Amino acid sequence: MGTYVVGFAVLLPMGAVGLMGARARWLRVERTVTLLFFVVVGFGTLDNLANLISGIVGRSVEIGGLQLLVSSVAVWVTNVLMFSMLYWQIDRGGPEARVNDASTRSDWLFPQEGAPVEDVPHGWQPTFIDYLYLGYSTATAFSTTDAPLTPGAKLLMMLESAIALVTIVVVASRAINVLGN
């Protein structure tokens, strides 16, 4: 139930921005809620991961392989979505600044920015799908796909990779081991 409330709390300001136009008040609310969402879900994800590891170490007989595998996938997907939303919200001052060309310094360098002009759509700006890809590839490859330019971006990508690595190496591998027996 709590997950649905948090999800609704994030979607409400996004919907308001979409329906009412990009009014400054709703954009501030959207940004604040998204950043708060990251903090709350981030701590929840770390807590879930700690509980899974504790379950593996202390109660490995009680937890089945399928339950571990499903739980590890849920933690991994949450990790990707959570960081994707954060990357989208902080890079270049956020979506509002990018749309209004009032963006600040880039946190990431996307391949389109170094490609020949004729290969990139005119006026290209990163969209959420670019940040979703960044989050997905960081959690999958444990390496950078788009170059982080700022120390904060580098630290965030390291944190995302560490969470994904622990999830995959510790939890998913144990789940596969249990399922194999």
C-alpha positions as CSV (number, residue, x, y, z in Angstrom):
1,M,0.0,0.0,0.0
2,G,2.8,2.4,0.9
3,T,4.5,1.9,-2.4
4,Y,1.3,3.0,-4.2
5,V,1.0,6.1,-2.1
6,V,4.6,7.1,-2.8
7,G,4.1,6.4,-6.5
8,F,1.0,8.5,-6.6
9,A,2.7,11.3,-4.7
10,V,5.4,11.4,-7.5
11,L,3.0,11.1,-10.4
12,L,0.6,13.8,-9.1
13,P,2.9,16.8,-9.6
14,M,4.2,15.4,-12.9
15,G,0.6,15.1,-14.1
16,A,-0.1,18.7,-12.8
17,V,2.8,20.0,-14.9
18,G,1.5,18.1,-17.9
19,L,-2.1,19.3,-17.6
20,M,-1.5,22.8,-16.4
21,G,1.6,23.7,-18.3
22,A,5.0,24.3,-17.0
23,R,4.1,26.8,-14.3
24,A,7.0,27.6,-12.0
25,R,5.0,26.6,-8.9
26,W,4.3,23.1,-10.2
27,L,7.8,22.6,-11.5
28,R,9.2,23.4,-8.1
29,V,6.7,21.0,-6.5
30,E,7.6,18.3,-9.1
31,R,11.4,18.7,-8.5
32,T,11.0,18.7,-4.7
33,V,8.8,15.6,-4.7
34,T,11.1,13.8,-7.1
35,L,14.1,14.5,-4.9
36,L,12.2,13.5,-1.8
37,F,11.1,10.3,-3.6
38,F,14.8,9.5,-4.3
39,V,15.7,9.9,-0.6
40,V,12.8,7.9,0.7
41,V,13.0,5.1,-1.9
42,G,16.8,5.1,-1.7
43,F,16.7,4.4,2.0
44,G,13.9,1.8,1.4
45,T,16.0,0.1,-1.3
46,L,19.1,-0.1,1.0
47,D,16.9,-1.4,3.8
48,N,15.4,-4.1,1.5
49,L,18.8,-5.1,0.3
50,A,20.1,-5.3,3.9
51,N,17.1,-7.4,4.8
52,L,17.7,-9.7,1.9
53,I,21.4,-10.2,2.9
54,S,20.4,-10.7,6.5
55,G,17.9,-13.3,5.4
56,I,20.5,-15.1,3.4
57,V,23.1,-15.1,6.2
58,G,20.8,-15.7,9.1
59,R,17.8,-17.6,7.8
60,S,18.9,-19.1,4.5
61,V,16.7,-22.2,5.0
62,E,13.6,-20.1,5.4
63,I,13.9,-18.1,2.2
64,G,13.3,-19.9,-1.1
65,G,15.3,-19.3,-4.2
66,L,12.3,-18.0,-6.2
67,Q,11.6,-15.5,-3.4
68,L,15.2,-14.3,-3.4
69,L,15.3,-14.0,-7.1
70,V,12.1,-12.0,-7.3
71,S,13.2,-9.8,-4.5
72,S,16.6,-9.2,-6.1
73,V,14.9,-8.2,-9.4
74,A,12.6,-5.8,-7.5
75,V,15.5,-4.2,-5.8
76,W,17.5,-3.9,-9.0
77,V,14.6,-2.4,-11.0
78,T,13.8,0.1,-8.2
79,N,17.5,1.0,-8.2
80,V,17.5,1.7,-11.9
81,L,14.2,3.7,-11.8
82,M,15.2,5.7,-8.7
83,F,18.6,6.8,-10.2
84,S,17.1,7.5,-13.6
85,M,14.7,9.9,-12.1
86,L,17.4,11.5,-10.0
87,Y,19.7,11.9,-13.0
88,W,16.9,13.4,-15.1
89,Q,16.0,15.8,-12.3
90,I,19.6,17.1,-11.5
91,D,21.3,17.2,-14.9
92,R,21.7,20.7,-16.3
93,G,19.4,22.2,-13.7
94,G,16.5,19.7,-14.3
95,P,13.9,19.3,-17.1
96,E,12.5,22.9,-16.8
97,A,16.0,24.4,-17.3
98,R,16.7,22.1,-20.2
99,V,13.4,23.0,-22.0
100,N,13.9,26.7,-21.4
101,D,17.5,26.6,-22.5
102,A,18.4,28.0,-19.0
103,S,20.4,24.9,-18.1
104,T,23.4,25.0,-16.0
105,R,26.5,23.0,-16.4
106,S,26.1,19.4,-17.7
107,D,26.6,16.5,-15.3
108,W,26.8,14.0,-18.2
109,L,28.1,14.1,-21.7
110,F,25.8,12.2,-24.0
111,P,27.0,10.7,-27.3
112,Q,24.7,13.0,-29.3
113,E,26.7,16.0,-28.1
114,G,29.9,14.8,-29.7
115,A,28.3,13.4,-32.9
116,P,28.4,15.2,-36.2
117,V,25.7,17.8,-36.5
118,E,24.0,15.9,-39.4
119,D,23.6,12.8,-37.3
120,V,21.7,14.5,-34.4
121,P,18.2,16.0,-34.6
122,H,18.3,19.8,-34.6
123,G,18.0,21.2,-31.0
124,W,18.6,17.8,-29.4
125,Q,18.2,17.8,-25.6
126,P,18.4,14.7,-23.4
127,T,14.9,13.4,-22.4
128,F,13.9,10.9,-19.7
129,I,14.7,8.0,-21.9
130,D,18.3,9.1,-22.1
131,Y,18.5,9.1,-18.3
132,L,16.7,5.8,-18.1
133,Y,19.2,4.3,-20.4
134,L,22.0,5.8,-18.3
135,G,20.6,4.3,-15.2
136,Y,20.0,0.9,-16.8
137,S,23.4,0.7,-18.4
138,T,25.1,1.8,-15.2
139,A,23.3,-0.9,-13.2
140,T,23.9,-3.5,-15.9
141,A,27.5,-2.9,-17.0
142,F,28.8,-1.4,-13.7
143,S,30.6,1.2,-15.9
144,T,29.8,4.5,-17.5
145,T,28.1,4.6,-20.8
146,D,27.7,8.4,-20.9
147,A,30.6,10.3,-19.4
148,P,30.0,11.8,-16.0
149,L,31.5,15.3,-15.9
150,T,31.0,16.4,-12.3
151,P,32.1,14.8,-9.0
152,G,28.5,14.5,-7.9
153,A,27.5,12.6,-11.1
154,K,30.5,10.2,-10.6
155,L,29.6,9.5,-7.0
156,L,25.9,8.9,-7.8
157,M,26.9,6.4,-10.6
158,M,29.3,4.7,-8.2
159,L,26.5,4.4,-5.6
160,E,24.1,3.0,-8.2
161,S,26.7,0.5,-9.5
162,A,27.5,-0.6,-5.9
163,I,23.8,-1.3,-5.1
164,A,23.4,-3.2,-8.4
165,L,26.5,-5.2,-7.8
166,V,25.6,-6.2,-4.3
167,T,22.1,-7.1,-5.5
168,I,23.3,-9.2,-8.4
169,V,26.4,-10.8,-6.8
170,V,25.1,-11.6,-3.3
171,V,21.3,-12.0,-3.6
172,A,20.7,-13.2,-7.1
173,S,23.6,-15.6,-7.1
174,R,22.4,-17.1,-3.8
175,A,18.9,-17.4,-5.3
176,I,20.2,-19.2,-8.3
177,N,22.3,-21.5,-6.0
178,V,19.1,-22.3,-4.0
179,L,17.1,-22.9,-7.1
180,G,19.8,-25.3,-8.5
181,N,19.6,-27.6,-5.5
